[in-house]
Amino acid sequence: MPMSHAELEARLTAAFPDSEIVLTDLAGDNDHWKARIVSPAFKGLPRVRQHQLVNKALADVLGGTLHALALETAPPAD
């Protein structure tokens, strides 16, 4: 069963409060998502670590309910 926009957004918002989150359904099937997350949690972290934090927050659904997730992450601009 694919993951809905609302469910994915709720999970990411819970994991990264006070963040700007933009989700794009890449294939129109709720199964292949792109997430752009701008979060204070990423400040001072290399991109690989930022992506690891997102993957950890979604670890229980990645590769299952959430088949594919492309990430674009960044800390807020000063």
Chimera marker file (.cmm) of the C-alpha trace (Angstrom):
<marker_set name="trace">
<marker id="1" x="0.000" y="0.000" z="0.000" r="1" g="1" b="0" radius="0.5"/>
<marker id="2" x="1.553" y="3.347" z="-1.016" r="1" g="1" b="0" radius="0.5"/>
<marker id="3" x="2.109" y="6.202" z="1.415" r="1" g="1" b="0" radius="0.5"/>
<marker id="4" x="-0.163" y="9.205" z="1.005" r="1" g="1" b="0" radius="0.5"/>
<marker id="5" x="1.078" y="12.770" z="0.774" r="1" g="1" b="0" radius="0.5"/>
<marker id="6" x="-0.632" y="13.581" z="4.089" r="1" g="1" b="0" radius="0.5"/>
<marker id="7" x="0.937" y="10.638" z="5.912" r="1" g="1" b="0" radius="0.5"/>
<marker id="8" x="4.444" y="11.322" z="4.599" r="1" g="1" b="0" radius="0.5"/>
<marker id="9" x="4.147" y="15.017" z="5.393" r="1" g="1" b="0" radius="0.5"/>
<marker id="10" x="2.884" y="14.273" z="8.915" r="1" g="1" b="0" radius="0.5"/>
<marker id="11" x="5.783" y="11.912" z="9.613" r="1" g="1" b="0" radius="0.5"/>
<marker id="12" x="8.386" y="14.350" z="8.312" r="1" g="1" b="0" radius="0.5"/>
<marker id="13" x="6.822" y="17.272" z="10.186" r="1" g="1" b="0" radius="0.5"/>
<marker id="14" x="6.863" y="15.253" z="13.413" r="1" g="1" b="0" radius="0.5"/>
<marker id="15" x="10.518" y="14.335" z="12.892" r="1" g="1" b="0" radius="0.5"/>
<marker id="16" x="11.581" y="17.823" z="11.758" r="1" g="1" b="0" radius="0.5"/>
<marker id="17" x="9.362" y="20.440" z="13.416" r="1" g="1" b="0" radius="0.5"/>
<marker id="18" x="9.758" y="24.058" z="12.296" r="1" g="1" b="0" radius="0.5"/>
<marker id="19" x="10.908" y="22.872" z="8.873" r="1" g="1" b="0" radius="0.5"/>
<marker id="20" x="9.879" y="23.746" z="5.343" r="1" g="1" b="0" radius="0.5"/>
<marker id="21" x="8.796" y="20.522" z="3.659" r="1" g="1" b="0" radius="0.5"/>
<marker id="22" x="7.796" y="20.242" z="0.014" r="1" g="1" b="0" radius="0.5"/>
<marker id="23" x="6.739" y="16.852" z="-1.338" r="1" g="1" b="0" radius="0.5"/>
<marker id="24" x="6.481" y="15.887" z="-4.999" r="1" g="1" b="0" radius="0.5"/>
<marker id="25" x="4.900" y="12.649" z="-6.193" r="1" g="1" b="0" radius="0.5"/>
<marker id="26" x="7.364" y="11.726" z="-8.942" r="1" g="1" b="0" radius="0.5"/>
<marker id="27" x="5.328" y="8.985" z="-10.608" r="1" g="1" b="0" radius="0.5"/>
<marker id="28" x="1.760" y="9.901" z="-9.654" r="1" g="1" b="0" radius="0.5"/>
<marker id="29" x="1.424" y="6.673" z="-7.668" r="1" g="1" b="0" radius="0.5"/>
<marker id="30" x="2.119" y="7.767" z="-4.057" r="1" g="1" b="0" radius="0.5"/>
<marker id="31" x="5.034" y="5.332" z="-4.181" r="1" g="1" b="0" radius="0.5"/>
<marker id="32" x="7.914" y="7.443" z="-5.544" r="1" g="1" b="0" radius="0.5"/>
<marker id="33" x="8.425" y="10.708" z="-3.676" r="1" g="1" b="0" radius="0.5"/>
<marker id="34" x="10.820" y="13.616" z="-3.689" r="1" g="1" b="0" radius="0.5"/>
<marker id="35" x="11.138" y="15.532" z="-0.436" r="1" g="1" b="0" radius="0.5"/>
<marker id="36" x="12.742" y="18.953" z="-0.090" r="1" g="1" b="0" radius="0.5"/>
<marker id="37" x="13.344" y="19.625" z="3.595" r="1" g="1" b="0" radius="0.5"/>
<marker id="38" x="14.852" y="22.829" z="4.956" r="1" g="1" b="0" radius="0.5"/>
<marker id="39" x="15.369" y="22.271" z="8.668" r="1" g="1" b="0" radius="0.5"/>
<marker id="40" x="17.272" y="23.861" z="11.549" r="1" g="1" b="0" radius="0.5"/>
<marker id="41" x="18.169" y="20.264" z="12.522" r="1" g="1" b="0" radius="0.5"/>
<marker id="42" x="20.516" y="20.171" z="9.508" r="1" g="1" b="0" radius="0.5"/>
<marker id="43" x="22.585" y="23.192" z="10.509" r="1" g="1" b="0" radius="0.5"/>
<marker id="44" x="26.302" y="22.366" z="10.506" r="1" g="1" b="0" radius="0.5"/>
<marker id="45" x="25.761" y="18.833" z="9.191" r="1" g="1" b="0" radius="0.5"/>
<marker id="46" x="27.105" y="17.462" z="5.918" r="1" g="1" b="0" radius="0.5"/>
<marker id="47" x="24.486" y="16.439" z="3.378" r="1" g="1" b="0" radius="0.5"/>
<marker id="48" x="25.100" y="12.719" z="3.972" r="1" g="1" b="0" radius="0.5"/>
<marker id="49" x="24.301" y="13.132" z="7.670" r="1" g="1" b="0" radius="0.5"/>
<marker id="50" x="21.184" y="15.179" z="6.820" r="1" g="1" b="0" radius="0.5"/>
<marker id="51" x="19.947" y="12.351" z="4.606" r="1" g="1" b="0" radius="0.5"/>
<marker id="52" x="20.761" y="9.786" z="7.280" r="1" g="1" b="0" radius="0.5"/>
<marker id="53" x="18.545" y="11.676" z="9.736" r="1" g="1" b="0" radius="0.5"/>
<marker id="54" x="15.635" y="11.608" z="7.290" r="1" g="1" b="0" radius="0.5"/>
<marker id="55" x="16.181" y="7.926" z="6.527" r="1" g="1" b="0" radius="0.5"/>
<marker id="56" x="16.246" y="7.145" z="10.253" r="1" g="1" b="0" radius="0.5"/>
<marker id="57" x="12.956" y="8.988" z="10.770" r="1" g="1" b="0" radius="0.5"/>
<marker id="58" x="11.354" y="6.846" z="8.047" r="1" g="1" b="0" radius="0.5"/>
<marker id="59" x="13.276" y="3.605" z="8.609" r="1" g="1" b="0" radius="0.5"/>
<marker id="60" x="10.187" y="1.533" z="9.385" r="1" g="1" b="0" radius="0.5"/>
<marker id="61" x="8.542" y="2.342" z="6.024" r="1" g="1" b="0" radius="0.5"/>
<marker id="62" x="11.476" y="2.798" z="3.609" r="1" g="1" b="0" radius="0.5"/>
<marker id="63" x="11.562" y="0.036" z="1.029" r="1" g="1" b="0" radius="0.5"/>
<marker id="64" x="8.064" y="-1.076" z="2.002" r="1" g="1" b="0" radius="0.5"/>
<marker id="65" x="5.171" y="1.343" z="2.233" r="1" g="1" b="0" radius="0.5"/>
<marker id="66" x="7.511" y="4.045" z="0.981" r="1" g="1" b="0" radius="0.5"/>
<marker id="67" x="9.137" y="2.480" z="-2.075" r="1" g="1" b="0" radius="0.5"/>
<marker id="68" x="11.390" y="5.351" z="-3.178" r="1" g="1" b="0" radius="0.5"/>
<marker id="69" x="12.370" y="8.707" z="-1.732" r="1" g="1" b="0" radius="0.5"/>
<marker id="70" x="14.630" y="11.252" z="-3.393" r="1" g="1" b="0" radius="0.5"/>
<marker id="71" x="15.949" y="13.818" z="-0.923" r="1" g="1" b="0" radius="0.5"/>
<marker id="72" x="16.982" y="17.424" z="-1.148" r="1" g="1" b="0" radius="0.5"/>
<marker id="73" x="17.952" y="18.752" z="2.269" r="1" g="1" b="0" radius="0.5"/>
<marker id="74" x="19.451" y="21.965" z="3.599" r="1" g="1" b="0" radius="0.5"/>
<marker id="75" x="19.650" y="24.100" z="6.707" r="1" g="1" b="0" radius="0.5"/>
<marker id="76" x="17.797" y="27.431" z="6.609" r="1" g="1" b="0" radius="0.5"/>
<marker id="77" x="19.649" y="30.350" z="5.077" r="1" g="1" b="0" radius="0.5"/>
<marker id="78" x="20.972" y="32.763" z="7.675" r="1" g="1" b="0" radius="0.5"/>
<link id1="1" id2="2" r="1" g="1" b="0" radius="0.2"/>
<link id1="2" id2="3" r="1" g="1" b="0" radius="0.2"/>
<link id1="3" id2="4" r="1" g="1" b="0" radius="0.2"/>
<link id1="4" id2="5" r="1" g="1" b="0" radius="0.2"/>
<link id1="5" id2="6" r="1" g="1" b="0" radius="0.2"/>
<link id1="6" id2="7" r="1" g="1" b="0" radius="0.2"/>
<link id1="7" id2="8" r="1" g="1" b="0" radius="0.2"/>
<link id1="8" id2="9" r="1" g="1" b="0" radius="0.2"/>
<link id1="9" id2="10" r="1" g="1" b="0" radius="0.2"/>
<link id1="10" id2="11" r="1" g="1" b="0" radius="0.2"/>
<link id1="11" id2="12" r="1" g="1" b="0" radius="0.2"/>
<link id1="12" id2="13" r="1" g="1" b="0" radius="0.2"/>
<link id1="13" id2="14" r="1" g="1" b="0" radius="0.2"/>
<link id1="14" id2="15" r="1" g="1" b="0" radius="0.2"/>
<link id1="15" id2="16" r="1" g="1" b="0" radius="0.2"/>
<link id1="16" id2="17" r="1" g="1" b="0" radius="0.2"/>
<link id1="17" id2="18" r="1" g="1" b="0" radius="0.2"/>
<link id1="18" id2="19" r="1" g="1" b="0" radius="0.2"/>
<link id1="19" id2="20" r="1" g="1" b="0" radius="0.2"/>
<link id1="20" id2="21" r="1" g="1" b="0" radius="0.2"/>
<link id1="21" id2="22" r="1" g="1" b="0" radius="0.2"/>
<link id1="22" id2="23" r="1" g="1" b="0" radius="0.2"/>
<link id1="23" id2="24" r="1" g="1" b="0" radius="0.2"/>
<link id1="24" id2="25" r="1" g="1" b="0" radius="0.2"/>
<link id1="25" id2="26" r="1" g="1" b="0" radius="0.2"/>
<link id1="26" id2="27" r="1" g="1" b="0" radius="0.2"/>
<link id1="27" id2="28" r="1" g="1" b="0" radius="0.2"/>
<link id1="28" id2="29" r="1" g="1" b="0" radius="0.2"/>
<link id1="29" id2="30" r="1" g="1" b="0" radius="0.2"/>
<link id1="30" id2="31" r="1" g="1" b="0" radius="0.2"/>
<link id1="31" id2="32" r="1" g="1" b="0" radius="0.2"/>
<link id1="32" id2="33" r="1" g="1" b="0" radius="0.2"/>
<link id1="33" id2="34" r="1" g="1" b="0" radius="0.2"/>
<link id1="34" id2="35" r="1" g="1" b="0" radius="0.2"/>
<link id1="35" id2="36" r="1" g="1" b="0" radius="0.2"/>
<link id1="36" id2="37" r="1" g="1" b="0" radius="0.2"/>
<link id1="37" id2="38" r="1" g="1" b="0" radius="0.2"/>
<link id1="38" id2="39" r="1" g="1" b="0" radius="0.2"/>
<link id1="39" id2="40" r="1" g="1" b="0" radius="0.2"/>
<link id1="40" id2="41" r="1" g="1" b="0" radius="0.2"/>
<link id1="41" id2="42" r="1" g="1" b="0" radius="0.2"/>
<link id1="42" id2="43" r="1" g="1" b="0" radius="0.2"/>
<link id1="43" id2="44" r="1" g="1" b="0" radius="0.2"/>
<link id1="44" id2="45" r="1" g="1" b="0" radius="0.2"/>
<link id1="45" id2="46" r="1" g="1" b="0" radius="0.2"/>
<link id1="46" id2="47" r="1" g="1" b="0" radius="0.2"/>
<link id1="47" id2="48" r="1" g="1" b="0" radius="0.2"/>
<link id1="48" id2="49" r="1" g="1" b="0" radius="0.2"/>
<link id1="49" id2="50" r="1" g="1" b="0" radius="0.2"/>
<link id1="50" id2="51" r="1" g="1" b="0" radius="0.2"/>
<link id1="51" id2="52" r="1" g="1" b="0" radius="0.2"/>
<link id1="52" id2="53" r="1" g="1" b="0" radius="0.2"/>
<link id1="53" id2="54" r="1" g="1" b="0" radius="0.2"/>
<link id1="54" id2="55" r="1" g="1" b="0" radius="0.2"/>
<link id1="55" id2="56" r="1" g="1" b="0" radius="0.2"/>
<link id1="56" id2="57" r="1" g="1" b="0" radius="0.2"/>
<link id1="57" id2="58" r="1" g="1" b="0" radius="0.2"/>
<link id1="58" id2="59" r="1" g="1" b="0" radius="0.2"/>
<link id1="59" id2="60" r="1" g="1" b="0" radius="0.2"/>
<link id1="60" id2="61" r="1" g="1" b="0" radius="0.2"/>
<link id1="61" id2="62" r="1" g="1" b="0" radius="0.2"/>
<link id1="62" id2="63" r="1" g="1" b="0" radius="0.2"/>
<link id1="63" id2="64" r="1" g="1" b="0" radius="0.2"/>
<link id1="64" id2="65" r="1" g="1" b="0" radius="0.2"/>
<link id1="65" id2="66" r="1" g="1" b="0" radius="0.2"/>
<link id1="66" id2="67" r="1" g="1" b="0" radius="0.2"/>
<link id1="67" id2="68" r="1" g="1" b="0" radius="0.2"/>
<link id1="68" id2="69" r="1" g="1" b="0" radius="0.2"/>
<link id1="69" id2="70" r="1" g="1" b="0" radius="0.2"/>
<link id1="70" id2="71" r="1" g="1" b="0" radius="0.2"/>
<link id1="71" id2="72" r="1" g="1" b="0" radius="0.2"/>
<link id1="72" id2="73" r="1" g="1" b="0" radius="0.2"/>
<link id1="73" id2="74" r="1" g="1" b="0" radius="0.2"/>
<link id1="74" id2="75" r="1" g="1" b="0" radius="0.2"/>
<link id1="75" id2="76" r="1" g="1" b="0" radius="0.2"/>
<link id1="76" id2="77" r="1" g="1" b="0" radius="0.2"/>
<link id1="77" id2="78" r="1" g="1" b="0" radius="0.2"/>
</marker_set>
